[in-house]
Amino acid sequence: MTSKTDNAFIALWLVGALIAAIPALGLLSAAYVDGSFIPVTNDSFYHARRILDVAVNGLPLYEFDARIHVPEGSLLPWPWGYDYLMAMLVKACLLVSPGAEPMKVLAYIPTVFVLVNMGLFVALCRACSLPLPLAAIATIAFALLPLNQSLHGVGIVDHHFMELTFVLLTAWAAISFAARPDARWRAIVLGLALGTAPLMHTSLFLLQLPVLLGIGFGWLRGLRLPNLTTLAIALLVSGIVVALPSTAAQQLRFEYGTFSLFQPYIAVCTAVVLLAMNRLRREPRSIAMLCVLAAVLSAPILIQVLGGLNYIAGGQVALDDIMEVSSPWELWFKTGSVVFMTSSYSALIFLAPVLLPLFAWLTWRSQSSTDLMRNTLVVFALAMLLTQFRFHPFGSWAMVAAPLLAIHRLEIRLDRRLITAGAAVVVALSLITPFQNTLFSSFPTGLTQSYAMVHPMFAPLKQSCDAAPGIVLADHDDGHPIRYHTECSVIANNFLLTEQHSQKIIELRKLLAMEPGDIADAEPQIDYVLVHLYGVFGMTKSGPGVLPDERIRSFNSTLFNRLALDSDVPENFELLAERRLAGERPIPYVQLYRIRR
């Protein structure tokens, strides 16, 4: 039988899921256009293409795509697990409702998934021993967090909401295991969560780090946990098994940018260290042996680690153009707006730099395995949150839970009702702006003005590509949408993880720097050109408006400027479609050309 407390937490889960679903549904205006659904955000377009090819078009799940990074084609950096799972969910829904629009079914899956993620968050609050009032505040705050709204919004079929699922699952499983290490099933659940996480995204191998550190810190303090062998075996077996179907692993690749042998090797390393800690006693000789073992195991991954650090530092080509690789502080400096920060993260982000050293100190002072694991996980999560916007699924839970965990410690000495009421007020004030921005806003098609501007070109491009498939020369930011909407190929897109990706961006930039008359003879053979002008609007002397031609040219490539802003377009460039600004300066901000031969 369930207790009143159990029933209260179940009710909290359902209420939290309902609250989270409301702003997520508010993104419908970005996903529903011209009577049909489309993916929302750039990477969602490629995910949707691969998912629907499997679920609807009857294709096997492909991990190599000959229509991107042409003419070589490219091995996809994303693992097979997420898209395959989503395809199976779409298939199951279509069996129940055969007449449903497949993209509509896919678009709503992230929103429905708030039930899973809110349930895991509530379970995590219980594992952290938050009392019901503080857990309720945490749950409502997590439900309204703008970061989570962007994960679960209608049409946002990017993999990040599933990353959040495995982050929450791992944190709950790790704390539960630390609290009851004698329960073998808890060790198995934690091992399976860690081993299968990279199946959803290659970077999720990082979740093994805080768990290993939490257990390692405990070992150094004499807090030995039973069932470490069970944990190690569950991690090792699951980590290897999920990698077996991967094309990159079968090709014996060893790189963090694809689901290769790198991820199962990390599982091997973690399992070996766990087994060593299980066998060794805490003494200077054993500590030295563990250090040597860690150094030996780390040697093969050193180059990949340096590459990963380069990615985090924004060293890859074109990463400066991608918001998600910027840290919160870089975003603040770039935008110069506190409102942007609070709208993206909520005001709770400003507590994170304070909470990080606080929980590092609490980790040092922890006396139990449970406290040690919880505090280590919080430190890791906050560190990831502050590193890059892209890593916010790793840390959003801690941004909400950490201040309330700190407040819970104060409740021991201060009046509980006063502390709880104060926490509720602070959290509510921090979430007012992002909640209003989502609930009472209408969003552009695809959630960005950039995609909304170019969207009208995809219908004529699809028609032309159906009749005569070819290569489209376009900005890399339009690569995924072109692949989703058409049967044509692209030279570069927003895959920016491997050396090949960087080289294709460089190749694209060289082509865009050419004169129109030279494009027909360029390699690879270009069949279509999608002109997409950036920087058309901005601040002028008289206020916001259309910028002068000279300013617009400074934001765009030679090829786009010649085709859109000059009159001497070569005769072999056939204009298929365009959109112009209204008013005295009818600048064509998007154009679609076919090159006749």
N, C-alpha and C positions, 0 to 999 in steps of 0.2 A: 504494500500500500504506500501511496505517496503521502508525505507530510504536508502541512500547511506551507512550510517554507518551499518545498519542492513545487507545489502548485503556484506559489507566488512567483518563483523564477520562470516557470513555464508561461505564466501570463505575461511576465515581463518580456520574454522572448517574442511572443506573438504581437504584443503591442509595439515593441521595438521594430519588428519586421514591417508592420503596417506603416509606422512613421517613416521608415527608410524608403518604403515603396512610393510614397507620395511625391517627394522631389524627383525620384528616379523616373516616374511616369511623366513628370513635367518636361522631360526632354523629347517627348513625342513629336513636337513641332520640328525638331531637327532630323528625325528619322522618317517622317511621313511626308512625301512630296509627290504631287501630280498623281494622287490616287494609289501610290504604292510605297512600300518600305525600302529604305536603303540603309547600308551600314553607316555608323557615325564614328568619326575620327579616322585618321589616316590608316593605321594598321588594321583597323576593323575591315577595311575593304578587302585586303588580301586574305584575312582569316575567313571572311564570308565566302570568297570565291572558292577556296579549298574545301570548306565545309559543305557548300551546296553542290560542288562537283561530286562529292562522295554521296551525299544524302539524296540528291535529286537526279543528277546527270549520270549516275551509275559508274563513275570512274573510281578506280582504286585510289587509296590515299597516296598521293605522290609526295616525295621528299626532294625530288629534283624537278625544276621547272625550266623548260627550254625557252619559255617566252619572256623571261626576265634576264637581264644582264646579257642580252644577245650580243654576238652570235654564240657565245660559249654556253649560255645557260648557267644555272646556279643551283647549288645544293642549299636547301632552305635552312635558315638558322634556327627555326622553331622546331621543337620536338613533335613527334607524331601524336602524342597523347591527347593534348587539348582539342585539336581540330577533330580527331577521330571521335572523342567523347561527345563533342557538340553535334557532330554528324549523326551519331546514333540517337541522341536526344531528339533531333529534328525528325529523323526517320520514325521514331516511336510516336511522336505527336501526329505525324502525317498518317500513320496507320489508324489512329483514333479518329482523326478528322481529315480525310483524304482531299477535301476541297480547299483546305487552308492554303494561303500563300506561304511558300517555304520561307521567304525572307522575313515575313511577319512573325512566323513561329520562332525563327532564330533571333529576331530582334528582342523578343520578350524574355528569352531565357536568362540573361543577366539580371533582369529585374526580379524574376521569380526566385533567383538564387539568393536574394536577400534573406529568405527564410533559412537557408543553410548558414550563411555567414553571421547573421544575427544570433542564431542558435549557438554557434561556436563561440561568439564573443561573450554571450551570457554564461556559457559553461566555463570560459576562461576567467570571468569575474568570480565565479564560485570557487574555482581552483585557487585563485589568489586570495580567498577568504574575505572578499569585500562584503560588508553587511548589505542587506537588501536596499536600504535608502541610497547608499553610495553606488551600489550596482545599478540601481534604477537611473541615477543621474548619468553614470557612465554609458549605459545602454542608449538612452535618449540622445546623448551627445554623439555617440558613435553613429547612430542612425542618421543624424542630421549633418554629420561631418561632410563638407564639400568634396573631400577626397573620395569618400565612398559614394556620393551622388554621381561622381564622374565615372566610377567603376561599374555601377549597376544601372545606369541610364538606358532607356529604350534604344536599341540599335548599337550600343557600345559592346560589340562582340569581341573586343580585344581580350587577350588572355589575362589581364591584370586582376580581374575579379577572382579568377581561379587561383592566382598567386596568393591573394589575400586568404582564400580558403585554406591553403596549405600552411600559410604562416600561422593562422589562428589554430589550426589543428595541431601543428607541431608545438606551439607554445602551451596549449592545454595539455597535450599528451606528456610533454616534458615535465611540467609542474606536477601533474598527477602521478607520474612515475616517481619523481623525487619524493613525493609525499607518502607513497605506498610502494616502495621498490620491491617488496616481497610478493606483490601481485604480478605474476608472470605475464598475464594478458596486457598489462599496461606497458611492459617492456616491448611486447610484440607490436602493439599499436604504434608506439613511438618509432620503432625501427621501420615499420612499413611506411609511416608518414614521411620519414626522412629519406627512405630509399626510393619511393615513388614520386616525390616532389619534383625532381628534375624532368619527369615525364611531361609536366605542364609548362615548365620553362627552364632553360638550361641554368639560369642563375640561382635557382632554388637549392642547389647543392650548398649554398652558403648557410642554410638553416642548420647544417650539421655543426657549424663553428660554435655558436653559443651553447648548444647542448653539450658538446665535448668540453668546452671551457667550464661550464657549470659542474659537470661530473669531475673534471680534473681539479678544480679548486677544492671541491669536497674531498677528493682523494688526498690532496696535500695536507688537509686539516684532519685527516683520519676518519672522515665520514665516508666509509666504504659502502657502496650500494650493491645489494645482491642482484642477480639476474642481468648483469652486464654482458654475460655470454649470450643470453637470449636476445638482448638488444642488438648486439653485434651481428649475430647470425641473421636476424630479421632484416636489418639494414643491408647487410652484404648480399643476401639472396635476392631481395626485392630490387636493390640497386642494379644488380647485374641482369636480372631477368627483363626488366623494362627496357634496357638498352639493346637487347638482342635484336629486335626488329628494326632498329635504326639503321638507315643506309650509311650514315657517317661512321657508325661503329663497325659495320660490316666491311667498310672500306679501310678499316684500321686507322682512321683519323684520330688525332689526339689534340683537340683544341676546345677552348671554352665557348667559342662562337657557334658551334653546332652541337647536337646531341651525339657526341662521339664517345670514344673510350675514356675521355677526360672525366666525365661524370661518374661512371662506375669505378674508376681508379680512386676518386675522392672517397667513395663509399668504402673501398678496400682500406684506404689509409685510416679512416675514422674507426672502422671495425678493428683493425690491428691495434690501434692505440687503446681502444676500449678493452680488448682482450689482455693487453699488456698490463693495464691498470688493475684488471681483475686478478692477475696472477702475482703481481709484484707487491711487496710490502713498502710502506712509506719509510724510506731511509735514503741517505745521500747517494748511495750507489744506484738505487733504483731510479732516483730522479735523474741522475746522469745518463743512465741507460735510456730513459724515456726521451731525453733531449736529443741523444744521438739518433734514436729511432725516428723521431720527428724530422730531424735534419735529413736523414737518408730518404725518407718517404717524400719529403718536400722537393728534393732535387729535380725529379722529372717534370714538376709543374712550374718551376721557377719562371721559365719563359712565358708561359700562359698567364701566370700571376702578373708579370710585368705588363703584358698586353692588356690585361683587365684593368690595371691601375691607369694605363694610358687612356683607356676608354672612359674611366671615371673622371679623369682629369680633362676630358674633352679633346684629346689629341687626335682622334680620328678625323678624316676629311669630312667636312659638312656638318659636324656635330654642333658647331656654333649656331646653326639654324634650327636646332631641335630643342624645344623647351624642356623636354623631360630629362635632359642630361645636365641641366643647371641645378645648382644647389638653391635652397630657399633664399639665401643671402644674395646670390648672383641674380636671381629673379627680382629681388627687391631693388638692387642697384640698377638693373637694366630698365625696370619700369618706373622706379622712383616713387612707387605708390604703396602706402600702407594698406589701402583698400584692396589692391590687387592681392597682397599677401593674405589678408583676412578672408577674401573671397575664395582664394585657392586652398588655403590650409585651415582657416579660422584663426582667431587671435591666440589659440592655444599654442601655436608654433613658437611664440615668443617665450613660452615657459620651457621649451625643450632644452635650450643651452644651459639653463639653471638645473633642470632635472637630471641631465646627463651626469655631471660630476656628483650630484647628490646620491644617485643610485650606484655610482661607482664606489662611493664611500660606504654605502649600505652593503654593497657586495663584500667589501673588505671586512665589514663588521658582522656579517651574517654568521649565525651559530648553528643553523640547521640546513639540511639538504634542500628543503623546500624553499626557504628564504634565499639561499644561495642561487638556486636555479632561476627563481622568479626574478631576482635582481639582475642576474647576468643577462637574462633574456631582455629585460627592459633597457639595459645599457646598450646591447647590440641593436635593438630596434630603434632607439633614439639616434644612435650613431648613423645607421642606414638612412633614417629619415632626413638627417641634416646633410647627407652626402650629395644626393641627387633627387630631383622631383620624381624621376623614374622609379626610385626605390621606396616610394611612400607606402606601397602595400606591406613592406617589411615593418614599418614603424608607426602607422596610423593608430593602431590599437594602443600602443604605449603612450602616444601623445595624449590620448584621452584617459587611459587608466593610470598612468604614473602620478599625475597630480592628486588623484583620488586615493591612490595607495599611500601617498605621503600624508594626505589629510587623515586617513584612517589611523596612522600612527599618532597624530595629534589628539584624536578622540579619546585616547587613553587618559590624557591629562586635562582636556578641556571639555566643555559642555557639548555633548554629541549633537543635540538639536541645533545649536548655534552654528557649529562647524558644517553640518549637513546643509543647512539653509544657505550659508555663505557660499558653499561650493556650488549649489544649484544656481544661485544668482550669477556667479562668475561664469559658469559654463553657458548659461542662457545668453548673457550679454555677448559672449565670444561667438555665438552662432547666429545672432540675429541677421547680420549682413549677408552671409552666404545663404541662409535659408530664404531670405527675401529675393536674392538674386536668382535662385533657381525656381522658386514657386511662382513668382510673379513676372517672369520673363518669357519672351518669345525668342527662340533661338534660330540662327540661320541654318539653311539646309546643310546637313552634314556637320553642324556645330561650328564651322569656321567660315568666315567671309571668303577666304581663299577658295575653298571648295564650292561655296555657293555661287561664286562668280563664274567658275569654269563648268559647273554642272550642265548648263544648256548645250555644251558641245558634245556630250557623251552620246546622245541619241543619234545625231548624224554620223558620229565616228563609229558607233556600233553598226549602223546600217552599211557604211562603207567597208568596215572590217569584215562583216559577214560575207560581203560580195568579193572582196579582195583583201585578205589578211596581209599585213605587212608590219614594218617597224615604224613606231611613232616616236618622233623626236620631241621630247617634252621635258619640262623641269622635273627633277627627281621627285619632288613633292606630289606630282600628279601620276607617278608610276603605278602605285597601288590602285587608285581609282580607274585608271585605264585598263589594268589587268582584270578588275572586277566587271566593268561594264562591257568590255569588248573581247574579241578574239585576236586582237593585235598584240604585238610584242613591244617591250620597252628596253632601253639601254641601261637605265638606272632607276632606282626607287629609294624608299626610306629604309631598306636594309643596310645598316652601316656598322657591321660587326667585324667582318673579315677583311683581309688584304684585297681580295677580289672586289669587294664592295667599294673600297676606297679607290681602286684603280678605275672602276666604271664611272664613278663620280668625276674623276679627272678627265676621262675620255669624253663624258658628256659635256663638261665645261669647254673643252677644246672645240667640239662641234658647235656649241652655241655661240662661240666667239667667231665663227666663220661668217663670211658674206653669203647672202642667199644664193648667189650665182654659183658658189662652190659646193653647196650642199648636195646637189644631184650627183656629183662625182665622188662623194665622200664614202668612206667605209666605216661601219656597215652601210648597206644601201638603205637610204631613208625613203619611206613611202608617204608618210604623213608628218606634218609639223603642227603641233598644238601650241599656239602662242598664248602665253598667260603673263600679262604685265603685272608687275608688283609695284607698290609705291605710287599708285595713281592718286590716292587721297592723302591729305596731310594738312599741316598748318601753313597757311599762306599769309600774306601781309594783311589781308582783310578777314582772317579767321579760317576755320576749317573749310576745306574745299579741294578742288582738283588742282594738283601741283602743276607748275610750268613744265613744258616738255623737257627742258634740260635736267630738271630734278628727276623726272620719271626715267629718263635715259640712264641716269646714274645708278638706278636700282636694278636695271635689266641688262641682258646680254646683247651683244651686237646683232645677232640674228633676230631676236624679238623686236628690237628697236627698229631695224630696217623694215621688217614686214608690217609692223603695226603703225609706225609713226612716219615712215617715208612713203613716197608715192611710186618709186621706181621698182615695183615688185616684178621679178622675172616672169616671163610669159608662161613658163612651165609650172608655175605655182597656181593651182586652181583653188580658188576660195570656195570652200564648202559651207561654211557657216561663220558667223561672227556676232558679237554683241558690242554695241557702242553706248557711250554715255549720252544721256539726253542733255539738251541745252546748246549753248553756243560753241562748245568744243566737243563734238561727237567722237571722242577718241575710242578706237576699237580696243577694249581692254582684254578681250579673248577672241581668238580666231582659230579656225581649223583649215589647213591647206592640204591638198593632195598634190604630190609631185608627179607630173606626167612625164612619161618617157616614151 
